[in-house]
């Protein structure tokens, strides 16, 4: 349940600015001492619920401090929790780089009492693979076709969409989709066309660049 972000009525303002006794503090509980997102891919947005239960017969004011870019999408930043109610906070995480992320998240009750929990995530690069590193274009002896078409398959082994683009590609080679996206845990087939004209031999080294992942070489 989500409640109003700030106290507005006189009773709320009075109770939400009042320091709690040690006995009262025991009656305010949280759902986690730590949250682990495990392994997540770069750019992938993950979310967990963190709850505060108010076991008192008065309002309390809970305020969070998300002071890093990876957690800035978390919400709400504050809530006025009514007596005997539980408030939910959505802890949202996304990283633009691979890292072992660990952060202590602080929250304050009634402006007086500071608490914290630990947030952990291992962020790994996006893993977009090509099914081969070399594509050979060979005309059959009886072929009268001026072009040859071959296929490669991109496999996204990550839990988020992968953005790719091929560089170094030029005539006489062309590709059906030299840039685009592969959805999470999906495959994408790409058609490569070779149009040699009067030439008898061509070679090209091209590179698949993946946003948030490794580059991979492909020889044509």
C-alpha distance (Angstrom), angle and dihedral (degrees) to the residues before:
residue distance angle dihedral
X1 . . .
X2 3.79 . .
X3 3.81 122.7 .
X4 3.80 136.1 -171.1
X5 3.83 115.5 -60.5
X6 3.83 97.9 -131.2
X7 3.82 137.6 26.7
X8 3.80 110.7 -104.1
X9 3.83 110.0 164.4
X10 3.83 121.5 73.0
X11 3.85 93.4 -111.4
X12 3.83 91.0 49.5
X13 3.80 93.1 47.2
X14 3.80 91.4 48.3
X15 3.82 96.8 46.2
X16 3.82 95.5 40.0
X17 3.81 92.3 56.7
X18 3.79 95.3 47.7
X19 3.82 121.0 105.6
X20 3.79 113.9 -122.3
X21 3.78 125.1 -127.9
X22 3.82 118.0 -121.7
X23 3.80 88.9 -104.1
X24 3.80 91.0 52.8
X25 3.78 92.3 47.8
X26 3.81 90.0 58.4
X27 3.82 88.7 59.8
X28 3.82 91.7 59.0
X29 3.81 109.3 78.5
X30 3.79 138.1 176.8
X31 3.80 131.3 -146.4
X32 3.83 97.7 -128.5
X33 3.78 142.4 32.3
X34 3.78 88.2 -170.7
X35 3.80 138.0 6.8
X36 3.79 122.6 -151.1
X37 3.78 120.5 -168.7
X38 3.79 91.2 -173.6
X39 3.80 114.6 -153.2
X40 3.80 117.6 -7.3
X41 3.80 133.2 169.8
X42 3.78 125.2 -113.8
X43 3.85 111.6 -86.2
X44 3.81 92.4 12.4
X45 3.84 111.7 132.4
X46 3.79 113.0 -137.3
X47 3.78 125.8 -175.3
X48 3.82 136.4 -166.4
X49 3.77 132.2 177.7
X50 3.81 119.8 -120.1
X51 3.81 116.7 -171.0
X52 3.79 135.5 -161.7
X53 3.81 117.0 -160.0
X54 3.78 118.0 -155.4
X55 3.81 107.8 -151.7
X56 3.81 92.6 175.0
X57 3.80 130.4 99.3
X58 3.83 90.9 -122.6
X59 3.80 138.6 64.2
X60 3.80 119.8 -91.3
X61 3.80 129.6 -163.6
X62 3.82 117.1 -137.1
X63 3.80 119.5 -167.1
X64 3.82 125.8 -175.9
X65 3.79 128.9 -156.6
X66 3.81 114.4 -149.5
X67 3.79 100.5 177.7
X68 3.81 100.6 167.2
X69 3.80 130.8 76.8
X70 3.81 93.5 -124.3
X71 3.82 92.2 63.9
X72 3.80 100.6 34.0
X73 3.81 92.5 108.3
X74 3.80 91.7 62.3
X75 3.77 114.7 116.0
X76 2.93 152.9 -118.1
X77 3.79 101.0 17.3
X78 3.81 92.6 -160.8
X79 3.80 141.3 11.6
X80 3.79 138.9 -176.0
X81 3.81 102.9 -132.5
X82 3.84 114.3 -154.2
X83 3.82 121.8 -138.1
X84 3.82 114.9 -69.4
X85 3.82 93.0 3.4
X86 3.81 135.0 122.1
X87 3.80 121.3 -133.9
X88 3.79 122.8 -156.5
X89 3.81 124.4 -144.2
X90 3.82 119.8 -168.0
X91 3.80 110.0 -137.0
X92 3.81 105.4 -157.4
X93 3.78 122.8 -171.4
X94 3.80 132.5 -171.7
X95 3.81 129.4 157.7
X96 3.80 129.5 -163.8
X97 3.80 93.2 -157.7
X98 3.81 139.4 40.8
X99 3.79 111.6 -96.0
X100 3.78 147.0 135.8
X101 3.78 98.0 -107.6
X102 3.80 122.7 -159.6
X103 3.78 124.1 162.6
X104 3.79 137.3 166.8
X105 3.80 108.7 -133.4
X106 3.78 115.0 -152.6
X107 3.78 128.1 -154.7
X108 3.80 130.3 177.3
X109 3.79 129.3 -149.8
X110 3.81 119.3 -147.8
X111 3.79 90.1 -15.0
X112 3.82 90.5 -77.1
X113 3.80 111.8 70.7
X114 3.78 121.4 62.7
X115 3.80 123.3 -157.2
X116 3.79 134.3 168.3
X117 3.77 145.7 -171.3
X118 3.80 132.2 -162.1
X119 3.79 122.7 -111.9
X120 3.84 119.9 -159.5
X121 3.81 133.0 -178.3
X122 3.79 136.0 158.4
X123 3.80 109.2 -143.7
X124 3.80 115.8 -158.8
X125 3.83 131.3 -172.0
X126 3.78 120.3 -95.4
X127 3.81 108.4 -93.5
X128 3.81 110.9 -142.8
X129 3.80 113.5 164.6
X130 3.81 136.7 -169.1
X131 3.80 117.1 -140.8
X132 3.82 92.2 -133.7
X133 3.79 140.5 19.8
X134 3.82 97.1 -150.1
X135 3.80 130.9 44.8
X136 3.79 118.1 -166.3
X137 3.80 121.2 -159.1
X138 3.79 111.3 -158.8
X139 3.79 126.1 171.2
X140 3.78 115.5 -142.6
X141 3.83 113.5 -121.5
X142 3.80 93.1 -110.6
X143 3.81 96.3 42.9
X144 3.80 117.8 126.6
X145 3.83 93.0 177.7
X146 3.83 113.4 116.3
X147 3.80 92.4 -148.9
X148 3.81 139.9 44.7
X149 3.80 125.5 -149.0
X150 3.80 125.0 -157.7
X151 3.79 131.3 174.0
X152 3.78 135.0 -135.5
X153 3.79 126.7 -170.5
X154 3.79 125.3 -138.3
X155 3.81 115.4 -155.3
X156 3.78 121.3 -162.4
X157 3.80 108.4 -154.4
X158 3.81 93.4 177.1
X159 3.80 130.4 96.4
X160 3.80 92.6 -121.8
X161 3.79 136.2 56.8
X162 3.81 114.7 -81.2
X163 3.80 122.6 -141.3
X164 3.82 116.0 -153.0
X165 3.78 140.8 174.2
X166 3.80 132.0 -175.4
X167 3.79 119.7 -135.6
X168 3.80 130.3 -168.9
X169 3.79 94.1 39.3
X170 3.80 115.8 137.9
X171 3.83 140.0 146.6
X172 2.95 135.2 -29.6
X173 3.84 81.8 38.4
X174 3.80 125.0 60.2
X175 3.80 134.9 172.8
X176 3.80 131.6 -145.8
X177 3.82 94.9 -132.7
X178 3.79 111.5 9.3
X179 3.80 90.2 174.4
X180 3.77 133.9 24.9
X181 3.78 144.0 90.7
X182 3.78 138.1 -59.5
X183 3.78 114.4 -156.1
X184 3.81 120.9 -126.1
X185 3.81 113.9 -71.0
X186 3.81 91.8 -3.2
X187 3.81 138.2 118.7
X188 3.79 129.2 -128.2
X189 3.80 124.9 -163.3
X190 3.80 116.9 -147.3
X191 3.79 125.3 -164.6
X192 3.80 118.6 -138.8
X193 3.79 117.9 -164.2
X194 3.80 125.6 -158.3
X195 3.81 116.5 -160.7
X196 3.82 105.7 175.5
X197 3.80 100.0 173.7
X198 3.80 106.8 -168.1
X199 3.79 94.8 -18.0
X200 3.80 119.9 109.5
X201 3.79 98.9 -161.0
X202 3.80 136.7 27.8
X203 3.79 134.3 167.8
X204 3.78 131.9 -174.9
X205 3.79 134.9 177.9
X206 3.77 111.3 -150.2
X207 3.79 131.5 177.6
X208 3.78 131.4 -141.8
X209 3.81 109.6 -146.3
X210 3.80 118.1 -160.6
X211 3.79 122.0 -160.7
X212 3.79 105.7 -122.0
X213 3.81 92.5 4.9
X214 3.79 144.7 71.4
X215 3.79 127.3 -66.8
X216 3.80 117.5 -117.4
X217 3.80 128.3 -156.6
X218 3.78 124.9 -133.6
X219 3.81 124.0 -171.9
X220 3.79 119.9 -150.9
